[in-house]
Amino acid sequence: MKLRATLTGFTAILMWSFLALFTAASGKIPPFQLSAICFAIGSVPGIVVLILKPERLVLLRQPAKVWIVGIAGLFGYHFLYFTALRNAPAVEAGLIAYLWPLLIVVGSALLPGERLRWYHVAGAIAGLAGTVLIVGRNGFHFDGAYAVGYGAAFLCAFTWSGYSLLTRRFDAVSTDVVTGFCLATSVLSLICHLGLEATIWPETIFQWIAVVGLGLFPVGAAFYAWDYGVKNGDIQILGAASYAAPLLSTLILTLFGFAEPSWGIAGACLLVTGGAVLAAHRMILRRSSEQQIAGAE
């Protein structure tokens, strides 16, 4: 059960690795408008399930704290991330925002029944080092003039790590509620779009396909998979493995011609992969031993 949930959570990381590609292919749609459209699409699978199985509607009756955490997590993260990108260079803001996997690993020590081991932290730090190689391959230029953007990026990292850790404490809450989180995030994003941005629609069928792909996977199914994974899987392994997302994203962009290959990417591969294996090695060995015992029987 725990292994299956962890693997389900990892599918969210795989889907997030396509976020940059789909976003780049979606054209020049403003971020809040894109968020509003994609989260609306992301809520559709959950709505379909509720229509087909109306008895599950009762699962949406949750305490206010569940809705506050969920909506603050999804909308708050994106609002702060877009704010960071508007007020600081994308490279530095992105790196700061991507402290959240390390914060999840360290913060997991506060969760009931969890024990933080040295290899969890070491694996997460190795992943962070690999992310530095990827994000900062053209250098960093931190400047005090962008303090607002850097601050928003820090809050962004704490928001998503906090959401993930608190979600673990709501392990009895059905993943069906993510449908409501997506709908609320779509509405709030639309309000921000109408107040802050000019509307720009996709110009080609390929851009529309990219938008739909974003809504169905990185900004849709990924959040359902992550919710299930952090509630029922190994959150420490998922935190360390999350550093695979920027690496896989860069590899995908390189494959499709949006980025150039480099030795830095190769080094990042070693760090991120090694870190993930280190963090998960106990689970891997335990699974291997169980299979050997089952085979012997």
Helices and strands as residue ranges (DSSP letters): H 2-16, H 19-25, H 31-52, G 54-60, H 64-87, H 90-97, H 100-107, G 108-110, H 118-135, G 144-146, H 147-169, H 177-196, H 205-216, I 217-221, H 222-232, H 235-241, H 244-255, H 263-296
